[in-house]
Amino acid sequence: MDAQLVAKELKVQTLLTGRVRQRGDGLTIGVELINAQDNSEMWGQQYNRKLADVFAVQEEIAKEVSAKLRLKLTGAEQEQLAKRPTENLKAFQYYMQGRAAAQRRTSADLLASVSYYEKALQEDGNYALAYAGLSDAYANLGYYGSIAPMEGRRKAEEAARKALAVDDKLAEAHTALGQVYIAFAPSNFPTGDGELKHAIELNPNLAVARYNLGLSLIRQGRLDEALTELTKARELDPLSSVIARAVVIPYYFKRDYARAFELLQQANELGPPLSATWEIGLYIRAGKLDQAFAEIEKAKATREDDPLFVYSSGMAYAAAGKQAEAREVVQELEKMGGTGLGTGHWIAKICATLNDKDLAIEWLERVLATGSIGVFYKDEPVWDSIRDDPRFASFVEKVMGKTQ
């Protein structure tokens, strides 16, 4: 791509471009620092190294680039620049595979990411970033219903604390722990937000920390503040479909369905549709039910065992007035959730869409009583049919946990 176009999209003045060629155990790395204003080369260098030296090369390039940009690094920044998360190349490769899989957010991909992170930790048991990644994957599996939410929370917290035990200055580790406090009900927003803000202090450019803080603010009903954090996260990581999707939520919850759906379509260009719990609701509210069914049909072959996909199908059936099909999906989700009731929260959404208010509230109370509820958005439009019911108000008060 043209450097000037990339720089304009990313809102930066300087780009680092590079090419890597591997032949046997040898690496040839060509690097150029480009002034995006006139496309001129500010600096260029070629490195010929062995594959085993890849971490040393990363450090060498970072130092040379910072020098060419005349960056005045603080002692802490210099220390951070010299820090190597791992010396094990296999561990690094497994970690990167885990991150790539986790970004796609389907049940199969999240399970695959757990496997990759575990392989990374087998190679290097002190790889704090891999523990943080493992925590994030388990948290997502828990609140996406692929495993019981209680199990997801327990395993996510365990991995996050292991990451912090290895490196308590790792921003990703504080982000992982913060996510545990905000993503599962009842929540502890003060503690969770504190961890996320500390992560941002440690690394202001860590998009995932701002993303999780944005989600926390959404759950607290602070939609404008959430949009500010999520927009910053989007600027920091413009290729993340997960973050792009989250930017949609404040508009959706404000009932600006046209703008929300426009942004959702942009997010779908980066990753698979119907990979967030609230997303099918926007298709319904925006009057795009036919498109929703088309996406469901396309995804059947690859996601039929994905609880999130099954739930999305049930919501679409309920909105279309296909009661029998919707209730069949409810039964399927009950089986998938098992004794842990991991999908009970979603069943409540389908019941609310069917206008079966008593059953919706019954399911919400069941999952809260058993600790089986993951991320819950009180302002989500799906709850409008039961919002005035005192039982729902009581549920919201319990599920919100500590907010001050």
C-alpha positions as CSV (number, residue, x, y, z in Angstrom):
1,M,0.0,0.0,0.0
2,D,1.0,3.6,-0.5
3,A,2.8,4.9,2.6
4,Q,1.0,8.3,2.4
5,L,-2.4,6.6,2.4
6,V,-1.5,4.4,5.3
7,A,-0.1,7.4,7.3
8,K,-3.3,9.4,6.6
9,E,-5.5,6.5,7.8
10,L,-3.4,5.9,10.9
11,K,-3.0,9.7,11.5
12,V,0.8,9.5,11.8
13,Q,3.7,11.4,10.2
14,T,6.3,8.6,10.1
15,L,6.1,4.9,9.1
16,L,8.4,2.0,9.7
17,T,8.2,-0.4,6.8
18,G,10.0,-3.7,6.5
19,R,10.5,-7.0,4.7
20,V,11.6,-10.3,6.2
21,R,13.0,-13.2,4.2
22,Q,13.8,-16.5,5.8
23,R,16.1,-19.1,4.2
24,G,16.9,-22.1,6.4
25,D,17.9,-20.7,9.7
26,G,18.9,-17.3,8.2
27,L,16.9,-14.1,8.2
28,T,17.3,-11.1,6.0
29,I,15.5,-8.1,7.4
30,G,15.2,-4.8,5.4
31,V,13.9,-1.8,7.3
32,E,13.0,1.7,6.1
33,L,11.8,4.7,8.1
34,I,9.5,6.8,5.8
35,N,8.5,10.4,6.1
36,A,4.9,10.1,5.1
37,Q,4.6,13.8,4.1
38,D,6.8,13.5,1.0
39,N,7.4,9.7,0.9
40,S,11.1,10.2,1.4
41,E,13.3,7.7,3.2
42,M,14.7,9.0,6.5
43,W,16.8,6.0,7.3
44,G,17.2,2.4,6.0
45,Q,19.1,-0.7,7.1
46,Q,19.5,-4.3,6.2
47,Y,20.1,-7.0,8.9
48,N,21.4,-10.5,8.2
49,R,20.9,-12.7,11.2
50,K,20.2,-16.2,12.4
51,L,16.6,-17.0,13.2
52,A,17.6,-17.6,16.9
53,D,18.7,-13.9,17.0
54,V,15.3,-12.5,16.1
55,F,14.7,-10.9,19.6
56,A,18.1,-9.2,19.5
57,V,17.2,-7.8,16.0
58,Q,13.9,-6.4,17.3
59,E,15.7,-4.7,20.1
60,E,18.4,-3.3,17.8
61,I,15.9,-2.0,15.3
62,A,13.8,-0.3,18.1
63,K,16.9,1.4,19.4
64,E,18.1,2.6,16.0
65,V,14.6,3.9,15.0
66,S,14.1,5.8,18.3
67,A,17.6,7.4,17.8
68,K,16.7,8.4,14.2
69,L,13.5,10.0,15.4
70,R,15.5,11.7,18.2
71,L,13.2,10.3,20.8
72,K,14.3,11.3,24.4
73,L,13.4,8.1,26.3
74,T,13.0,8.1,30.1
75,G,14.8,5.5,32.1
76,A,11.6,3.5,32.5
77,E,11.0,3.6,28.7
78,Q,14.6,2.5,28.0
79,E,14.1,-0.3,30.5
80,Q,10.9,-1.3,28.7
81,L,12.6,-1.2,25.3
82,A,15.3,-3.5,26.5
83,K,12.9,-5.9,28.1
84,R,12.3,-9.2,26.3
85,P,9.0,-10.9,27.1
86,T,10.6,-14.3,26.2
87,E,13.9,-15.6,24.9
88,N,12.2,-18.7,23.4
89,L,11.3,-18.3,19.8
90,K,8.8,-21.2,19.8
91,A,7.0,-19.6,22.8
92,F,6.8,-16.3,20.9
93,Q,5.4,-18.0,17.8
94,Y,2.7,-19.8,19.8
95,Y,1.8,-16.6,21.6
96,M,1.3,-14.7,18.3
97,Q,-0.8,-17.6,17.0
98,G,-2.9,-17.4,20.2
99,R,-3.4,-13.6,19.7
100,A,-4.5,-14.1,16.1
101,A,-7.0,-16.8,17.0
102,A,-8.4,-14.8,19.9
103,Q,-9.2,-11.8,17.7
104,R,-11.7,-13.8,15.7
105,R,-13.8,-14.5,18.9
106,T,-15.7,-17.6,17.7
107,S,-15.9,-20.4,20.2
108,A,-13.6,-22.6,18.2
109,D,-11.0,-19.8,17.8
110,L,-11.0,-19.0,21.5
111,L,-10.4,-22.6,22.3
112,A,-7.6,-22.7,19.8
113,S,-6.1,-19.6,21.4
114,V,-6.1,-21.3,24.8
115,S,-4.2,-24.2,23.2
116,Y,-1.6,-21.9,21.7
117,Y,-1.1,-19.9,24.9
118,E,-0.6,-23.2,26.9
119,K,2.0,-24.4,24.3
120,A,3.8,-21.1,24.7
121,L,3.8,-21.6,28.5
122,Q,5.1,-25.1,28.1
123,E,8.1,-23.6,26.2
124,D,8.5,-20.8,28.7
125,G,6.8,-21.0,32.1
126,N,7.7,-17.4,32.9
127,Y,6.1,-15.9,29.8
128,A,3.9,-13.2,31.5
129,L,2.3,-12.1,28.2
130,A,1.2,-15.7,27.5
131,Y,-0.5,-15.9,30.9
132,A,-2.2,-12.5,30.2
133,G,-3.4,-13.9,26.9
134,L,-4.6,-17.1,28.5
135,S,-6.6,-15.0,31.0
136,D,-8.3,-13.0,28.2
137,A,-9.2,-16.2,26.3
138,Y,-10.8,-17.9,29.4
139,A,-12.7,-14.7,30.2
140,N,-14.1,-14.6,26.7
141,L,-15.0,-18.3,26.8
142,G,-16.8,-17.7,30.0
143,Y,-19.0,-14.9,29.0
144,Y,-19.6,-16.2,25.5
145,G,-21.0,-19.4,27.0
146,S,-18.5,-21.9,25.7
147,I,-17.6,-22.8,29.3
148,A,-19.4,-22.1,32.5
149,P,-19.0,-18.4,33.4
150,M,-17.8,-19.3,36.9
151,E,-15.1,-21.5,35.4
152,G,-14.1,-18.8,33.0
153,R,-13.8,-16.2,35.8
154,R,-11.8,-18.6,38.0
155,K,-9.3,-19.6,35.2
156,A,-9.1,-16.0,33.9
157,E,-8.2,-14.6,37.4
158,E,-5.7,-17.5,38.0
159,A,-3.9,-16.8,34.8
160,A,-3.9,-13.0,35.3
161,R,-2.4,-13.3,38.8
162,K,0.3,-15.6,37.4
163,A,1.1,-13.0,34.8
164,L,1.4,-10.4,37.6
165,A,3.6,-12.7,39.7
166,V,6.1,-12.8,36.8
167,D,5.9,-9.1,35.9
168,D,3.8,-6.7,38.0
169,K,4.7,-3.9,35.6
170,L,3.1,-5.6,32.6
171,A,0.2,-3.5,31.4
172,E,-1.4,-6.6,29.7
173,A,-1.5,-8.4,33.0
174,H,-3.3,-5.6,34.8
175,T,-5.7,-5.4,31.9
176,A,-6.4,-9.1,32.2
177,L,-7.1,-8.8,36.0
178,G,-9.3,-5.7,35.4
179,Q,-11.3,-7.6,32.9
180,V,-12.1,-10.3,35.4
181,Y,-13.7,-7.7,37.8
182,I,-15.8,-6.0,35.1
183,A,-16.8,-8.9,32.9
184,F,-18.6,-11.2,35.3
185,A,-21.6,-10.5,37.6
186,P,-21.8,-9.3,40.2
187,S,-19.1,-6.8,39.1
188,N,-16.6,-4.8,41.1
189,F,-16.2,-1.8,38.9
190,P,-14.0,0.3,41.2
191,T,-11.4,-2.4,41.4
192,G,-11.6,-3.4,37.8
193,D,-11.4,0.2,36.5
194,G,-8.5,0.8,38.8
195,E,-6.6,-2.1,37.2
196,L,-7.4,-0.9,33.7
197,K,-6.4,2.7,34.4
198,H,-3.1,1.5,35.9
199,A,-2.5,-0.5,32.7
200,I,-3.1,2.6,30.7
201,E,-0.6,4.5,32.9
202,L,2.0,1.8,32.3
203,N,1.3,1.7,28.5
204,P,-0.9,4.5,27.2
205,N,-0.8,2.9,23.7
206,L,-2.3,-0.4,24.9
207,A,-5.6,-0.6,22.9
208,V,-7.0,-3.6,24.8
209,A,-6.8,-1.7,28.1
210,R,-8.8,1.2,26.7
211,Y,-11.2,-1.2,25.1
212,N,-12.0,-3.0,28.4
213,L,-12.3,0.3,30.2
214,G,-14.8,1.3,27.5
215,L,-16.8,-1.8,28.1
216,S,-16.8,-1.2,31.8
217,L,-18.1,2.3,31.3
218,I,-20.9,1.0,29.0
219,R,-22.0,-1.5,31.7
220,Q,-22.1,1.4,34.2
221,G,-24.3,3.4,31.8
222,R,-21.6,6.0,31.1
223,L,-22.0,5.9,27.4
224,D,-20.3,9.1,26.4
225,E,-17.2,8.4,28.5
226,A,-17.2,4.9,27.0
227,L,-17.2,6.2,23.5
228,T,-14.2,8.4,24.2
229,E,-12.1,5.4,25.4
230,L,-13.3,3.1,22.6
231,T,-12.5,5.7,20.0
232,K,-9.0,6.0,21.4
233,A,-8.7,2.2,21.3
234,R,-9.9,2.1,17.7
235,E,-7.3,4.7,16.7
236,L,-4.5,2.7,18.4
237,D,-5.6,-0.6,16.8
238,P,-7.6,0.2,13.6
239,L,-7.5,-3.4,12.4
240,S,-9.1,-5.0,15.4
241,S,-12.6,-6.2,14.5
242,V,-13.3,-6.7,18.3
243,I,-12.6,-3.0,19.1
244,A,-14.3,-1.8,15.9
245,R,-17.4,-3.7,17.0
246,A,-17.3,-2.3,20.5
247,V,-17.4,1.3,19.2
248,V,-20.8,0.5,17.9
249,I,-22.3,-0.3,21.3
250,P,-22.8,3.3,22.7
251,Y,-24.6,4.3,19.5
252,Y,-26.8,1.2,19.7
253,F,-27.7,1.7,23.3
254,K,-28.5,5.4,22.6
255,R,-31.0,4.0,20.0
256,D,-29.1,5.6,17.1
257,Y,-29.6,2.5,15.1
258,A,-28.7,3.9,11.7
259,R,-25.3,5.1,12.8
260,A,-24.7,2.0,14.8
261,F,-25.5,-0.3,11.9
262,E,-23.2,1.7,9.6
263,L,-20.3,1.2,12.0
264,L,-21.2,-2.5,12.4
265,Q,-20.9,-3.0,8.7
266,Q,-17.4,-1.5,8.8
267,A,-16.4,-3.8,11.7
268,N,-17.7,-6.8,9.7
269,E,-15.1,-6.1,7.1
270,L,-12.4,-6.8,9.7
271,G,-13.9,-10.0,11.3
272,P,-16.8,-12.4,11.3
273,P,-20.3,-11.0,11.8
274,L,-22.4,-12.1,14.7
275,S,-19.4,-12.5,17.0
276,A,-20.7,-10.3,19.9
277,T,-23.6,-11.0,22.2
278,W,-25.6,-7.8,21.5
279,E,-25.0,-7.7,17.7
280,I,-28.1,-9.7,16.6
281,G,-30.2,-7.2,18.6
282,L,-28.9,-4.4,16.4
283,Y,-29.9,-6.3,13.2
284,I,-33.4,-6.6,14.7
285,R,-33.8,-3.0,15.8
286,A,-32.3,-1.6,12.6
287,G,-34.8,-3.6,10.5
288,K,-32.1,-5.7,9.0
289,L,-33.6,-9.1,9.9
290,D,-33.2,-10.5,6.4
291,Q,-29.5,-9.6,6.4
292,A,-29.2,-11.4,9.8
293,F,-30.8,-14.6,8.4
294,A,-28.4,-14.3,5.4
295,E,-25.4,-14.1,7.7
296,I,-26.7,-17.0,9.8
297,E,-27.1,-19.1,6.7
298,K,-23.5,-18.3,5.5
299,A,-22.1,-19.2,8.9
300,K,-23.9,-22.5,9.5
301,A,-21.2,-24.8,8.1
302,T,-18.4,-23.4,10.3
303,R,-20.2,-22.3,13.5
304,E,-23.1,-24.7,14.1
305,D,-21.6,-25.7,17.5
306,D,-20.8,-22.2,18.6
307,P,-23.2,-21.1,21.4
308,L,-23.1,-17.5,20.4
309,F,-24.1,-18.4,16.8
310,V,-26.9,-20.7,18.1
311,Y,-28.2,-17.9,20.3
312,S,-28.1,-15.4,17.4
313,S,-30.3,-17.8,15.4
314,G,-32.8,-18.0,18.2
315,M,-33.0,-14.2,18.5
316,A,-33.6,-13.9,14.8
317,Y,-36.4,-16.5,14.9
318,A,-38.0,-14.8,17.9
319,A,-37.9,-11.4,16.2
320,A,-39.4,-13.0,13.0
321,G,-42.3,-14.4,15.1
322,K,-41.2,-18.0,14.5
323,Q,-42.0,-19.1,18.1
324,A,-41.6,-22.8,17.6
325,E,-38.1,-22.4,16.0
326,A,-37.1,-20.0,18.7
327,R,-38.1,-22.3,21.5
328,E,-36.2,-25.2,19.9
329,V,-33.1,-23.0,20.1
330,V,-33.8,-22.3,23.8
331,Q,-33.8,-26.1,24.4
332,E,-30.6,-26.4,22.4
333,L,-29.0,-23.6,24.5
334,E,-30.1,-25.3,27.7
335,K,-28.2,-28.5,26.6
336,M,-25.2,-26.5,25.7
337,G,-25.2,-24.6,29.0
338,G,-25.5,-27.7,31.0
339,T,-25.5,-27.5,34.8
340,G,-23.4,-24.4,34.7
341,L,-26.3,-22.5,32.9
342,G,-23.6,-20.7,30.8
343,T,-26.2,-19.8,28.2
344,G,-29.0,-18.9,30.5
345,H,-28.5,-15.1,30.2
346,W,-29.0,-15.5,26.4
347,I,-32.1,-17.6,26.8
348,A,-33.5,-14.7,28.8
349,K,-32.9,-12.4,25.9
350,I,-34.7,-14.8,23.5
351,C,-37.7,-15.0,26.0
352,A,-37.8,-11.2,26.2
353,T,-37.8,-10.9,22.4
354,L,-40.7,-13.4,22.4
355,N,-42.4,-11.1,24.9
356,D,-42.5,-13.9,27.5
357,K,-41.6,-11.5,30.3
358,D,-42.1,-13.9,33.3
359,L,-39.8,-16.6,31.7
360,A,-37.2,-14.0,30.8
361,I,-37.0,-12.7,34.4
362,E,-37.1,-16.3,35.7
363,W,-34.0,-17.1,33.6
364,L,-32.2,-14.0,34.8
365,E,-32.8,-14.8,38.4
366,R,-31.7,-18.4,37.9
367,V,-28.3,-17.5,36.3
368,L,-27.6,-14.8,39.0
369,A,-28.4,-17.3,41.8
370,T,-25.9,-19.8,40.4
371,G,-23.2,-17.2,39.5
372,S,-23.6,-18.1,35.9
373,I,-23.9,-14.7,34.2
374,G,-21.1,-13.1,32.2
375,V,-21.2,-9.7,30.8
376,F,-24.5,-7.9,31.2
377,Y,-25.6,-4.6,29.7
378,K,-28.4,-3.0,31.6
379,D,-29.1,-0.4,28.8
380,E,-29.3,-3.0,26.0
381,P,-32.6,-2.5,24.0
382,V,-33.5,-6.1,24.3
383,W,-34.5,-5.5,27.9
384,D,-37.0,-2.7,27.1
385,S,-40.0,-5.1,27.2
386,I,-39.2,-5.9,30.9
387,R,-37.4,-2.7,31.9
388,D,-40.4,-1.4,34.0
389,D,-40.8,-4.6,35.9
390,P,-39.7,-4.2,39.5
391,R,-38.1,-7.7,39.4
392,F,-35.9,-6.6,36.6
393,A,-34.9,-3.5,38.5
394,S,-34.0,-5.7,41.5
395,F,-31.9,-8.0,39.2
396,V,-30.0,-5.0,37.8
397,E,-29.1,-3.7,41.2
398,K,-27.7,-7.1,42.2
399,V,-25.9,-7.8,39.0
400,M,-24.1,-4.4,39.0
401,G,-22.3,-5.2,42.2
402,K,-19.9,-2.5,43.4
403,T,-20.1,0.7,41.4
404,Q,-18.5,3.2,43.7
